[in-house]
Amino acid sequence: MGESEDTVAGKISIRRGHLGDVGADEVSLMQCAARNVSGQDVRMVQSSAQSVRAENLSGTMTAALEQDATTANLRFCSIGMLDADKVDVNIGNIYAVLGHQVSLQSVGARMIVAQDRIEMERSGAALMAANEIEATEVRAGVVLAKEIRGNVRALLDTRAAAIFGAAFGAAFAAIWLLRRRK
């Protein structure tokens, strides 16, 4: 198919191609590059897309700038922004993850924000925020959570952030008061 062609149908299965916009109830792409992909069930294998929107998204060896799904199950992926209620990623790099329940194994991420829970194993993140974090061999820059279970090595956790904020606020107030007297 040509780069500028659009495809819309009930069920689409494409093997090898450069695609424009692809939309269907069921989309299966293998070794494809697409601009925008949307559907109820989207499955991508060795494929890339600028934008993916799906209820159920599964992928192996995929790359995308933006993915929005209810359920995302990905392996060997590279993603810019992933927004899904339930996230399960095994081996990959993600710039930002937003979700309710996030499960990551061997993943490097810049920012992970979950409304409920983050489960991580052998992974790293610059920022992690959730009600509950369960971790095994995780390194993080900043960790904000009500409850943390497991092994997380953090530069700044919730308690340290509160102490740092109070100290910074006190120092700022003192400088402001001293400057005001002059």
N, C-alpha and C positions, 0 to 999 in steps of 0.2 A: 504494500500500500504506500502511497505517497505521503510525504510529511504533512500536507495540508488537508488530507481527507479526514472527514469526521465519520464515526461509526456509531450507530445507535440501534439496539435490538434487544430481544429478550435474553438471548444467551450468545456470548461471543467467546471464541477460543482462537487465539492468534499465535502463531509460531513464527518468529523472526520477522521483524518489520519496524519501520519508522512510522509512527502514527501521530495523528493530531489529537482530537478529542475522542475518547472511547467511553461509551455509556451503555449499560445493559443491566438486567437483573443479575446475571451471572457473567463475570468477566474472568477469563483465564489468559494470561500473557506469559509467553516463554521466549526469552531472548528478544525482547522488544524495547523500544524507546518510545514513550508517549508524552504528549503535552499534559493532558488532563484525563484522569481515569475516574469513573464513578459507577457505582452499582451496589446492589444488595450484598452480594458475595463477590469479593475480588481476590484473585489468587495470582501472584506474580512470582515467576522464577527467572533468575538471571535477567531482570528487567529494571528499567528506570522510568521515572515519571516526574514531571514538575509538580503535579498536584494529584493526590489520590483521596477520594471520598467514598466511604463504604460503611455498611453496617458491620460486616464481618470481613476482615482483611487478613490474609495470610501471605507470607512471602519468604522466599529463600534467595539469598544473594541479590538483594534489591537496593536501589538508591532512589531517594525522593527528596525534594525540597520541602514538601508539606504533605502530611498524612493526617486525615481526620476520619476516625472510625468509632464505632461502639465497642468492638472487640478487635484488637490487633495482636496477631501471633506472628512474630518475625524471627528469622534466623539469618545471620551473616548480612547485616544491613548497615546502611549509612543514610541517616535521615537528618534533615534540618529541624523540623518541628513536627512532633507527634502528639496529637490530641485524641485521646481515647478513654472511654470509661474503664475498660479492662485492658491492660498492656502486659504482654509477655514477650520479652526480647532476649535472645540467646546469641551472644557474640555480635557486637556491632558498635557503632559510634553514633551518638545522637546529640544534637545541639541542645534541644529542649524537649522535655516530656511533661505533659499535663494529663492527669487522669484521676480516677477514683482509687483503683487498685493497680499498682505498678509492680511488676516482677521483672528483674533484670539479672542476667547471668553473663559474666565476662563482657561487660559493657562500659564504655567510657562516655560520660555525659557532662555537659556543661551545667544544666539546670534540670532538676527533677522536682515537680510539685504534685503531690497527691492529696486528695481530699480525705482519703481514709488511710491507706497503708502502702508502704514501700517495702518490698522484699528484694534484697540485693545479695549477690554472691560473686566474689572475686571481681569486683567492679570499682569504679571511681567516679566521683562527681565533684564539681566545683561547689554546687549548692544543692542541698536536699532539704525539702520541707514536707512534713506530713504529720498526721496525728500519731501514727505508729510506724516505727522503722524496725525491721528485723534484718540483720546483716551478718554476713560471714566474709571475713577478709575484705573489708571495704575501706577505702580511703576517700576522704572528703575534705573540702575546704571549710564550708559552713554547713552545720547540721542543725535544723530547727524541728523539734518534735516534742510531743507530750511524753512519749514513751519510746525508749531505744533499747532494743534487745540484740545482743550479739557483739561482734567485734568490729567496731567502727573507729578508725583513727581519723580524728577531725582536728583541723586547726582551730576551729571556733564552733563550740556547741551552744545549745540554748542558754545554759547557765553562764558560760564565758561571754556570750554576746550581751547578756543583761548586765554583767559586771563591767564590760568594756563600755557599753552605752552609758551607764551611770557615771563612770570615771570620765569619759569624754564630755558628757553633759556638765559635770562639775567643773572640769577644766575650762570649758568654753564659757560657763557662767562667771568663773573667777576672772578670766581675761576680759570679758565684757564689762564687769563691774570695775576693774582697774582702769580700763580705758575710759570709762564714763566719768571717773573722778577727775581726770585731767582736763 
